[in-house]
């Protein structure tokens, strides 16, 4: 089995887009500088106190809404392409949630991507991914992640991170890990295939 370890939000699922739509539906106004702000911190993006955003994120991640988040970019297409080549996926996501919403997170992933997962590792919100990633220490497995710190943790453990490009990590210009802007680029890095028949 060829295994790929992957983050979920901002890599497989468009959690941020879903959260923003939920915020607007609750009467909040998306700040004018939101898209220009290169922060990973939702409190800074929404110009709200940290405790308020943490409360709102906890509310969303504990709700039934988390069972129906759409894929990020072309993740649905390329995950299937990789699965057709024998790859399987293990998720590592700092999500929090309740027992019910964690089950819905798994349901969401499996309904969108199909039977491609060997395991789901759902840890506390803002939790440290190091203990989970340590299971694969020194294996040089691919590790897909959009949080620069988490990508580096995988690198330190002997994984091969692909940093998925977002505005919050756009300043990274190092050469210690690969960067992909799209799922097509992720697919190309992993398979080495520049072109393929649809």
N, C-alpha and C positions, 0 to 999 in steps of 0.2 A: 504494500500500500504506500502511495505517495501522499504525504500529509502536508497540509498548509495550515499554519496557525494564524488566526485572524481576529482582530478587533471587530466590533459590530458597528457602532455608531460612527458615521462618517467614512465607513469602508464598505460594509455590506448594506446597511440601512441608512436612510436619510432622516435620522432622529432630529437633527437640528431644524430642518425644514418643517417637520411635523410639529415640533415644539413651538416654533415661531407662529405657525398657523393657529395653534391652540391658544397662544398668548393673545393674538389679535382677536380671536373669537371671544376671549374673556374681557375685551375692552381695552387692552394695552395697545399702544401705538409703537410700531417698530421705529427705533431712533433713525433719524435721517442719515447719520454717519455709520450705521450698522455694517454695511458691506465694505466700507473703507477701513473699519477697525480690524486690526490684525491680532486680536486677542483670542485665546482659547477660553477665557474667562467669561461666562455668560453674564455675570454681574456687571462687568465693564461694557459688554456689548449692549445690554439693556439699560445701562445707567441706573442700576438698582443696587441696594445693599446686598451683600453676600448672603445674609440670612434669609432675605426675601426670595432670592433666586433659588437657594437650596430648598426652601419650602415648596416652591412651585415645581421644581424638578422632581422632588419626592412625590408630590401630588400626581404629576403626570406618570411617573414610573410605577406608581401603585394603582393606576387606573386600567380599565379595559382597552383604552386607546392604544396601548403598546402592542396589542395583538395585530395591528393593521397598518404598520409603518411601511412605506414603499421603499423599494431598493434605491441605494445611492447610485446615481449615474447608470451605467450599463452593467451593474453588478450581476443582475439576473441572467443576462446573456452569457457573460464570460465565466461566471461560476459554473454554469451548465457545460460550457465548452471544456473547461478544465476537468470537470467530473467525467465527461466523456473520454478524457485521456487517462482516466484512472486516479485522478487526484481526489482526496477527501479532505474535509476541513474540521478543525477543532477551534471553537470560539473561546475568546478570553475577553470578557466585557465587564467593566465596572459600572454596574447598573443599579444596585440596591433592589428596591421594589419589595413586594410581598410574595408569599408562596404562590398566590394565584397569578400575580403579574409576571413572575419569573416563568411560570408555565406558559403564559400567553406570549412571552418573548420567544420561547422555544417554538411555540406554535407558529408565530409570525415568521421566524426564520425558515422553518420547514415547509410552510405553505408557499413562501416566495421562492425558495431555492430547491426544494425537493429533498430527497433522501441522500444528502451529500455530507452530512455531519457524523463524525464518530463520537463527539462529545461536546457539551456546552459547559463552560466554566463561567458562572455568573457570580461576581464578587460584589462587595459593598460599593456604594456610590463613592467615587474618588478613592477607591481602595488601591493598594499596592499590588501590581500584577506580578511582581517578582516571584512570590511563592508558586504561583501557577505556572509561569514560564519556566521555572527551574525544573519542572518535570521533563523538559526537553533540552536541558543544558548540554551544550557541546554537540548537538545533533546537526547543526547547520541547516535546520529546516527553515523554510520561508516564514517570515513573520510580518503580516500586513497590519500597519498601524498608522494613525494620523497624528497621534500625540508624540511629539519629539522625544520627551523624556521616556515614555514607555518604549518607543522604538529603540532608544539607546540602551535601555535595560535589557532588551532582547539581544542586542549586539554584544553587550558585556557577558551574557550567558552563552554565547556561541551560536546564536541563531543568525539567520540572514534577513535583516529587516528590509522591507520596502516601505519607505515613508510615503504615505498617500498625501499628495499636495492639497492643501487648503490655504485660505488666507492667513490662518493663525500660525502656519509653519512656513510661510512664504519666504521668510528671511533666512532659512537654513540654506547654506551654500557649501556645506562640508563635502568631503569625499569619502567618509567612512561608511556610508550606506547609500543604497540606490533610492531614487525618487521617481514616483509615477504620478502623472497628472490625471490619468483616466484608467478605467479598467482595461481598455485595450492595451495600454502601456504595461499594466501589471501582467496581463496575459503574455505579452511579447517577452518581457523579462524572464518569466518563469519557463516558458516553452522554447524561447529562442526563435519563434516563428514570426517573421515580419508580416507575411500575408498568408491567407488561408482561404479556401473555398467556403462560401456561405452555405 
